[in-house]
Amino acid sequence: MKRIFKVTALLLSLMIAFQCVFSSAAAFDDKSMTQEEWNDRYAQLRDENTLPTLCVGADETQLNICWHADAKTAQPKVRLAKNADMSGYVEFTGENTPAETQEQVVCRVTMTGIEKNTTYYYQWLGDNGWSEAYKYESKGFDSYKMMLIGDIQIGGQSTDNPEEQSRIGYVWQSVLDEALTKNPDISFLLSPGDNTSTGKAADEWQTLLMPEYTRSLPLALAIGNHDKKGMMYEYYTHMPNEFFGQYFTGLDRDFWFRYGDVLYLVFDACSGSAADHRAMAAEAVEANPDAKWRIGVMHQGLYAPGIAMLEPETNMLLNAVFQPIYEMYDLDIVFTGHTHMQGRSNFISDGVVVGMAESGKTYKDPNGIIYLNTNACCDQGSMEDMYLWPYTAYAFEDADVTTYSTVEFTDTTMSVKTFRGDNSELLDSITIEKTKGFDDNPVSVFFRTLLYKVVEFLGLVYMKIDEVVVSIRGGHF
């Protein structure tokens, strides 16, 4: 009898293990495409603009989605079910908001009640009725892995160039295919900005959304200087907790969201409104006092390898605006982009290296903040002697190679890994073990806030000057 019991227990254990492995491996259905298949898809869809954007919600139990529809007939409705035939669905209704043309509106809906490790199917109501059912698989909430890809920049560095746009689109498709095949447990994708090239073209967003992986992969998209050249970001995203502040204008906005024990603060670094950025950080931190980790996201690379140190705007202005905020609210890591160079800093506090952060090592309760800068899909950069900067812990100097990073959280650790985008070769890794809470020193915060008033004033002056400069040169560059 005991033998039968042991054999049965063993078989059950193997079945459970198999189910876990199978479920994990099937997290993202195979959406790989050949170059020819991509070219056909691009030719078929490039002149439309009705693909949906699946976005992160305010927390892990929510999903946001938006899409364009005919202004006369649009209904902002989404159905969510646990069955592929959509039986037993729950219907969510959102709102219609203006689009870039009068003929269309943007339908925005929030799906709620998402449970962990559950397979869902959803449909949105478009111009041709209900869409086909798309699968979304939620992952764990307490422990999970997210992915970081920067400067997707659909359209490359060109304007009105369909060939280049399609080329970058296929690179984007290929990196997603490689990353999600090797990391089927990704919960969402975070971009530190420059999602498109001109900021003015709807077809760039259509191309960004062409990979079908984006139907199953929620996006959290920061604003970059290329996004800021126009207003299209406004019409193709549905980010949670958008913060428009007191002094922000036009496209300016920050946003924040919570996923598990991690609080993400996403800043519009193309705006010098220091007062608004600090107010957003304060709002988010105060609303999430129990978060174990605090992550910052901005476009420009404060401590990126290479040319970042040589850019006065980044090294002086943006450092003055954002670094005090990151110190004030005791952030663990900051994700950046902009320079098209993959790299990572040592531990930095108030502009000074306070500890080494060697690749492959684990650090327990370190002092200081790590800054991770992403490479680009559009055109990768290289610069010799990137290690000469004292703050640089790692830099990837191989030009014309895409990269992606994963960030995995457990109860006590955050593991950051960077891979090649073509074969997932591990390039860099570091793990932070956290056993202490945040160092929210009220005296320090008081004096930092007092001194920061000067930065807030200078930030407003800069904004006025920047408005004139942007109007002369026709947008952010």
C-alpha positions as CSV (number, residue, x, y, z in Angstrom):
1,M,0.0,0.0,0.0
2,K,2.8,2.4,0.9
3,R,4.6,1.5,-2.4
4,I,1.4,2.3,-4.4
5,F,1.0,5.6,-2.4
6,K,4.6,6.6,-3.2
7,V,4.3,5.7,-6.9
8,T,1.0,7.7,-7.1
9,A,2.6,10.7,-5.3
10,L,5.6,10.5,-7.7
11,L,3.3,10.4,-10.8
12,L,1.3,13.3,-9.5
13,S,4.4,15.3,-8.8
14,L,5.7,14.7,-12.3
15,M,2.3,15.7,-13.8
16,I,2.3,18.9,-11.9
17,A,5.9,19.7,-12.9
18,F,5.1,18.9,-16.5
19,Q,2.0,21.1,-16.4
20,C,4.1,24.0,-14.9
21,V,6.8,23.6,-17.6
22,F,4.3,23.3,-20.4
23,S,2.3,26.3,-19.1
24,S,5.5,28.3,-18.9
25,A,6.7,27.3,-22.3
26,A,3.4,28.1,-23.8
27,A,3.1,31.6,-22.2
28,F,3.6,33.3,-25.6
29,D,2.3,31.5,-28.7
30,D,4.8,31.3,-31.6
31,K,4.3,34.5,-33.6
32,S,7.6,34.3,-35.4
33,M,7.8,35.6,-39.0
34,T,10.2,35.4,-41.9
35,Q,11.3,38.6,-43.6
36,E,8.9,37.8,-46.5
37,E,6.0,37.2,-44.2
38,W,6.7,40.5,-42.4
39,N,6.9,42.4,-45.7
40,D,3.5,41.0,-46.7
41,R,2.0,42.0,-43.3
42,Y,3.5,45.4,-43.5
43,A,2.1,46.0,-47.0
44,Q,-1.3,44.9,-45.8
45,L,-1.5,46.9,-42.7
46,R,0.7,50.0,-43.1
47,D,-2.2,52.3,-44.3
48,E,-4.4,51.5,-41.4
49,N,-4.3,52.7,-37.8
50,T,-6.8,50.6,-35.9
51,L,-4.5,48.0,-34.2
52,P,-5.0,48.1,-30.4
53,T,-2.4,49.0,-27.8
54,L,-2.4,46.7,-24.8
55,C,-1.0,48.6,-21.8
56,V,-0.2,47.9,-18.2
57,G,-2.9,48.8,-15.7
58,A,-2.7,50.7,-12.5
59,D,-1.7,47.4,-10.8
60,E,-1.2,43.8,-11.7
61,T,-5.0,43.1,-11.6
62,Q,-5.7,45.5,-14.4
63,L,-5.1,45.9,-18.1
64,N,-5.6,49.0,-20.2
65,I,-6.3,48.9,-23.9
66,C,-7.0,51.6,-26.6
67,W,-7.7,51.6,-30.3
68,H,-9.0,53.9,-33.1
69,A,-12.5,53.6,-34.4
70,D,-15.0,55.4,-36.6
71,A,-16.3,58.5,-34.7
72,K,-19.9,57.8,-35.8
73,T,-20.1,54.2,-34.7
74,A,-17.4,53.7,-32.1
75,Q,-18.3,51.8,-28.9
76,P,-15.5,51.4,-26.3
77,K,-16.2,47.9,-25.3
78,V,-14.0,44.9,-24.5
79,R,-14.9,41.3,-23.6
80,L,-12.7,39.2,-21.3
81,A,-13.2,35.4,-20.8
82,K,-11.3,32.4,-19.6
83,N,-12.4,30.3,-22.5
84,A,-11.2,30.5,-26.1
85,D,-14.8,30.4,-27.4
86,M,-15.4,33.6,-25.2
87,S,-18.1,31.8,-23.3
88,G,-18.8,33.3,-19.9
89,Y,-17.2,36.6,-20.8
90,V,-17.3,39.8,-18.8
91,E,-17.8,43.0,-20.7
92,F,-16.1,46.2,-19.9
93,T,-17.1,49.7,-21.2
94,G,-14.7,52.6,-21.3
95,E,-14.8,56.0,-22.9
96,N,-14.2,57.6,-26.3
97,T,-11.7,60.4,-26.5
98,P,-10.6,62.6,-29.4
99,A,-8.2,61.2,-32.0
100,E,-5.8,63.0,-34.3
101,T,-8.6,63.3,-37.0
102,Q,-12.2,64.2,-36.7
103,E,-13.3,61.0,-38.5
104,Q,-12.1,58.8,-35.6
105,V,-12.1,58.6,-31.9
106,V,-9.8,56.7,-29.5
107,C,-11.6,54.0,-27.5
108,R,-10.1,53.5,-24.1
109,V,-11.1,50.6,-21.8
110,T,-9.7,49.2,-18.5
111,M,-10.1,45.5,-17.8
112,T,-10.1,44.6,-14.1
113,G,-10.2,41.5,-11.9
114,I,-7.1,39.9,-13.5
115,E,-6.0,36.9,-11.5
116,K,-2.4,35.6,-11.4
117,N,-1.2,32.7,-13.5
118,T,-4.4,32.6,-15.5
119,T,-5.2,32.3,-19.2
120,Y,-7.6,34.9,-20.6
121,Y,-9.0,35.7,-24.0
122,Y,-10.2,39.1,-25.0
123,Q,-11.9,40.9,-27.9
124,W,-12.4,44.6,-28.6
125,L,-15.3,46.2,-30.6
126,G,-13.9,47.7,-33.8
127,D,-15.3,49.1,-37.0
128,N,-16.0,45.6,-38.3
129,G,-17.6,44.2,-35.1
130,W,-15.9,42.2,-32.4
131,S,-12.3,41.3,-33.1
132,E,-11.0,37.7,-33.0
133,A,-10.2,36.5,-29.6
134,Y,-6.6,37.1,-28.5
135,K,-4.9,35.2,-25.6
136,Y,-3.4,36.9,-22.6
137,E,-1.7,34.9,-19.9
138,S,-1.1,36.6,-16.6
139,K,2.0,35.6,-14.6
140,G,2.9,35.6,-10.9
141,F,2.3,38.7,-8.9
142,D,4.6,38.4,-5.9
143,S,7.5,37.1,-8.0
144,Y,7.7,37.9,-11.7
145,K,9.9,39.0,-14.6
146,M,9.5,42.0,-16.8
147,M,11.5,43.0,-19.9
148,L,13.2,46.3,-21.0
149,I,13.7,47.4,-24.6
150,G,14.7,50.9,-25.5
151,D,14.5,53.3,-28.4
152,I,12.4,51.1,-30.6
153,Q,12.0,54.2,-32.7
154,I,9.9,52.8,-35.5
155,G,10.9,54.8,-38.6
156,G,14.6,54.9,-37.7
157,Q,16.2,58.3,-38.0
158,S,14.3,59.1,-41.2
159,T,11.0,60.8,-42.1
160,D,8.4,59.3,-44.5
161,N,10.6,56.4,-45.4
162,P,8.4,53.2,-45.6
163,E,11.4,51.0,-46.4
164,E,13.3,52.0,-43.3
165,Q,10.2,51.9,-41.2
166,S,9.5,48.3,-42.3
167,R,13.1,47.3,-41.7
168,I,13.0,48.6,-38.1
169,G,9.6,47.0,-37.7
170,Y,11.1,43.6,-38.6
171,V,14.0,44.2,-36.2
172,W,11.4,44.9,-33.5
173,Q,9.4,41.8,-34.4
174,S,12.6,39.7,-34.3
175,V,13.8,40.9,-31.0
176,L,10.4,40.2,-29.4
177,D,10.4,36.8,-31.0
178,E,13.9,36.0,-29.6
179,A,13.3,37.5,-26.1
180,L,9.8,36.0,-25.5
181,T,10.9,32.6,-26.9
182,K,13.8,32.5,-24.4
183,N,11.8,34.2,-21.6
184,P,8.2,32.9,-21.8
185,D,7.5,34.2,-18.2
186,I,7.7,37.9,-19.1
187,S,4.8,39.9,-17.5
188,F,5.1,43.1,-19.4
189,L,7.5,45.2,-21.5
190,L,8.9,48.6,-20.3
191,S,10.3,51.1,-22.8
192,P,12.2,54.2,-21.7
193,G,11.0,56.2,-24.7
194,D,11.5,57.0,-28.3
195,N,8.9,54.4,-29.3
196,T,8.6,56.0,-32.8
197,S,10.7,58.3,-34.9
198,T,8.8,61.5,-35.9
199,G,6.1,61.6,-33.3
200,K,3.7,62.7,-36.0
201,A,3.0,59.7,-38.1
202,A,0.1,57.3,-37.4
203,D,1.7,54.6,-39.5
204,E,4.7,54.5,-37.2
205,W,2.4,53.4,-34.4
206,Q,0.7,51.0,-36.7
207,T,4.1,49.4,-37.4
208,L,5.0,49.3,-33.7
209,L,1.8,47.4,-33.0
210,M,2.1,45.0,-36.0
211,P,3.9,42.2,-34.1
212,E,1.2,40.0,-32.8
213,Y,3.2,39.5,-29.6
214,T,2.0,42.9,-28.6
215,R,-1.6,41.5,-28.3
216,S,-0.4,39.4,-25.4
217,L,2.3,41.6,-24.0
218,P,1.2,44.7,-22.0
219,L,3.3,47.8,-22.7
220,A,4.5,50.6,-20.4
221,L,5.9,53.3,-22.7
222,A,7.8,56.3,-21.5
223,I,8.0,59.5,-23.6
224,G,11.2,60.2,-25.5
225,N,12.4,63.2,-27.4
226,H,11.3,61.6,-30.7
227,D,7.9,60.9,-29.3
228,K,7.7,64.6,-28.3
229,K,8.1,65.8,-31.9
230,G,4.4,65.4,-32.4
231,M,1.3,64.4,-30.4
232,M,0.7,60.8,-31.6
233,Y,1.7,59.3,-28.3
234,E,-1.5,61.0,-26.9
235,Y,-3.7,59.0,-29.3
236,Y,-2.0,55.6,-29.2
237,T,-1.4,54.9,-25.5
238,H,-3.5,54.3,-22.4
239,M,-1.1,54.5,-19.5
240,P,-2.3,54.3,-15.9
241,N,-2.2,57.1,-13.3
242,E,-1.2,59.7,-15.9
243,F,0.0,62.8,-14.0
244,F,-0.4,66.1,-15.9
245,G,0.8,68.3,-13.2
246,Q,0.5,72.1,-12.7
247,Y,3.0,73.3,-15.3
248,F,3.1,70.5,-17.9
249,T,1.9,71.6,-21.3
250,G,1.1,69.8,-24.6
251,L,2.2,66.2,-24.5
252,D,3.9,66.6,-21.1
253,R,3.0,63.9,-18.6
254,D,4.4,61.4,-16.1
255,F,2.7,58.2,-15.0
256,W,3.1,55.5,-12.4
257,F,1.9,52.0,-11.7
258,R,2.3,49.2,-9.2
259,Y,3.0,45.6,-10.1
260,G,3.4,43.2,-7.2
261,D,5.7,44.7,-4.7
262,V,7.3,47.1,-7.2
263,L,6.4,50.7,-7.8
264,Y,7.3,52.2,-11.2
265,L,7.8,55.9,-11.6
266,V,7.8,56.9,-15.3
267,F,9.0,60.4,-16.0
268,D,8.7,62.6,-19.1
269,A,12.3,63.7,-19.1
270,C,11.7,66.0,-22.1
271,S,9.9,68.4,-19.7
272,G,12.0,70.5,-17.3
273,S,9.0,71.0,-14.9
274,A,10.9,69.9,-11.8
275,A,7.9,70.8,-9.6
276,D,5.6,68.4,-11.5
277,H,8.1,65.6,-11.6
278,R,8.6,65.8,-7.8
279,A,4.8,66.0,-7.2
280,M,4.2,62.9,-9.2
281,A,6.9,61.0,-7.3
282,A,5.4,62.1,-4.0
283,E,1.9,61.1,-5.1
284,A,3.1,57.6,-6.1
285,V,5.2,56.9,-3.1
286,E,2.6,58.1,-0.6
287,A,0.0,55.9,-2.3
288,N,2.3,52.9,-2.1
289,P,4.0,52.9,1.3
290,D,4.3,49.1,1.4
291,A,6.1,48.7,-2.0
292,K,9.4,46.9,-1.5
293,W,11.1,48.3,-4.6
294,R,11.0,51.7,-6.4
295,I,12.0,51.9,-10.0
296,G,12.6,55.1,-12.0
297,V,12.2,55.4,-15.8
298,M,13.2,58.3,-18.0
299,H,14.4,58.6,-21.5
300,Q,17.7,60.5,-21.4
301,G,20.6,58.5,-19.9
302,L,22.0,60.3,-16.9
303,Y,24.9,57.9,-16.4
304,A,24.9,56.1,-19.8
305,P,28.2,55.1,-21.3
306,G,29.8,57.2,-23.9
307,I,28.5,60.6,-25.0
308,A,26.0,61.2,-22.1
309,M,28.7,62.8,-20.0
310,L,29.4,65.2,-22.9
311,E,25.9,66.4,-23.3
312,P,25.3,69.6,-21.1
313,E,21.5,69.2,-21.2
314,T,21.7,65.6,-19.8
315,N,24.7,66.0,-17.5
316,M,23.7,69.3,-16.0
317,L,20.0,70.2,-16.5
318,L,18.5,66.7,-16.2
319,N,20.8,65.7,-13.5
320,A,19.7,68.7,-11.5
321,V,16.0,67.9,-12.0
322,F,15.9,64.2,-11.6
323,Q,18.8,63.0,-9.4
324,P,17.5,64.8,-6.3
325,I,14.1,63.2,-6.8
326,Y,15.7,59.7,-7.1
327,E,17.7,60.4,-3.9
328,M,14.7,61.9,-2.1
329,Y,12.6,58.9,-2.6
330,D,15.3,56.3,-2.3
331,L,15.0,54.6,-5.7
332,D,16.7,51.2,-6.3
333,I,17.4,51.5,-10.0
334,V,16.7,53.8,-12.9
335,F,16.1,52.7,-16.5
336,T,17.1,55.1,-19.3
337,G,17.8,55.1,-23.1
338,H,18.5,57.9,-25.7
339,T,22.2,57.3,-26.4
340,H,21.6,54.0,-28.2
341,M,24.4,52.4,-26.1
342,Q,23.9,49.5,-23.7
343,G,25.5,50.0,-20.3
344,R,25.1,50.1,-16.6
345,S,26.5,52.2,-13.9
346,N,28.1,51.5,-10.5
347,F,26.2,52.4,-7.4
348,I,25.7,56.2,-7.5
349,S,24.6,58.6,-4.8
350,D,24.3,62.4,-5.3
351,G,26.5,62.1,-8.4
352,V,29.3,60.2,-6.7
353,V,30.2,56.5,-7.1
354,V,29.7,55.0,-3.7
355,G,30.2,51.4,-4.6
356,M,31.3,49.1,-7.4
357,A,28.6,47.0,-9.2
358,E,30.5,44.2,-10.9
359,S,28.8,42.0,-13.4
360,G,27.7,38.6,-12.1
361,K,27.7,39.5,-8.5
362,T,25.1,39.9,-5.8
363,Y,25.0,42.9,-3.5
364,K,23.1,43.0,-0.2
365,D,21.4,46.2,0.8
366,P,23.8,48.4,-1.2
367,N,24.1,52.2,-0.9
368,G,23.4,54.1,-4.0
369,I,21.3,53.8,-7.2
370,I,22.1,51.8,-10.3
371,Y,21.4,53.4,-13.7
372,L,20.8,50.9,-16.6
373,N,20.9,52.4,-20.1
374,T,19.4,50.5,-23.1
375,N,20.5,50.0,-26.6
376,A,18.2,50.6,-29.6
377,C,16.3,48.7,-32.2
378,C,16.6,51.5,-34.7
379,D,20.4,52.0,-34.9
380,Q,22.9,50.8,-32.3
381,G,25.7,53.0,-31.2
382,S,29.3,52.4,-30.3
383,M,32.1,54.5,-28.8
384,E,35.6,53.5,-27.9
385,D,36.9,53.7,-24.3
386,M,33.4,53.8,-22.8
387,Y,34.9,52.3,-19.6
388,L,36.9,55.5,-19.0
389,W,34.0,57.1,-17.2
390,P,34.3,56.3,-13.5
391,Y,30.5,55.7,-13.1
392,T,30.4,52.9,-15.8
393,A,30.3,49.4,-14.5
394,Y,29.5,47.7,-17.8
395,A,29.2,48.8,-21.5
396,F,28.5,46.8,-24.6
397,E,30.6,48.2,-27.4
398,D,29.5,46.0,-30.3
399,A,27.7,48.2,-32.8
400,D,24.7,46.9,-34.9
401,V,23.6,44.4,-32.3
402,T,20.3,44.7,-30.5
403,T,19.9,44.0,-26.9
404,Y,17.1,43.4,-24.3
405,S,17.1,43.2,-20.5
406,T,15.1,41.3,-18.1
407,V,14.4,42.3,-14.5
408,E,13.2,39.5,-12.2
409,F,11.8,40.1,-8.7
410,T,11.5,37.6,-5.8
411,D,10.6,38.4,-2.2
412,T,14.0,39.7,-1.4
413,T,16.0,40.0,-4.7
414,M,16.0,41.9,-8.0
415,S,18.1,40.3,-10.7
416,V,18.9,42.4,-13.8
417,K,20.2,40.6,-16.9
418,T,21.1,41.9,-20.4
419,F,21.2,39.7,-23.5
420,R,22.0,40.1,-27.1
421,G,18.8,40.5,-29.1
422,D,19.7,38.1,-31.8
423,N,20.8,35.0,-29.8
424,S,20.1,35.8,-26.2
425,E,23.8,35.5,-25.2
426,L,24.1,36.8,-21.6
427,L,26.1,40.1,-21.6
428,D,25.7,41.4,-18.1
429,S,24.0,40.6,-14.9
430,I,23.7,41.9,-11.3
431,T,21.5,40.9,-8.4
432,I,20.4,43.1,-5.5
433,E,19.3,41.4,-2.3
434,K,17.1,43.6,-0.1
435,T,16.5,43.0,3.6
436,K,15.9,46.5,4.8
437,G,13.1,49.1,4.1
438,F,13.5,52.4,2.4
439,D,15.7,55.1,4.0
440,D,13.0,57.7,4.1
441,N,14.8,60.2,6.3
442,P,12.3,63.0,7.0
443,V,15.0,65.5,7.9
444,S,16.9,64.7,4.7
445,V,13.8,64.9,2.6
446,F,12.9,68.3,4.3
447,F,16.2,69.9,3.4
448,R,16.3,68.3,0.0
449,T,12.8,69.6,-0.7
450,L,13.8,73.1,0.5
451,L,16.9,73.2,-1.7
452,Y,14.9,71.7,-4.6
453,K,12.7,74.8,-4.7
454,V,15.6,76.5,-6.6
455,V,15.6,73.7,-9.1
456,E,11.9,74.0,-9.5
457,F,12.1,77.7,-10.3
458,L,15.0,77.2,-12.7
459,G,13.0,74.4,-14.3
460,L,10.2,76.8,-15.1
461,V,12.6,79.2,-16.6
462,Y,14.0,76.5,-18.8
463,M,10.6,75.4,-19.9
464,K,9.8,78.9,-21.2
465,I,13.1,79.0,-23.1
466,D,12.6,75.5,-24.4
467,E,9.1,76.4,-25.7
468,V,10.7,79.1,-27.9
469,V,13.5,76.8,-29.1
470,V,11.1,74.0,-29.9
471,S,8.8,76.3,-31.9
472,I,11.8,77.5,-33.9
473,R,13.2,74.1,-34.8
474,G,9.8,72.5,-35.1
475,G,9.9,69.9,-32.3
476,H,12.1,68.1,-29.8
477,F,15.3,66.5,-31.1
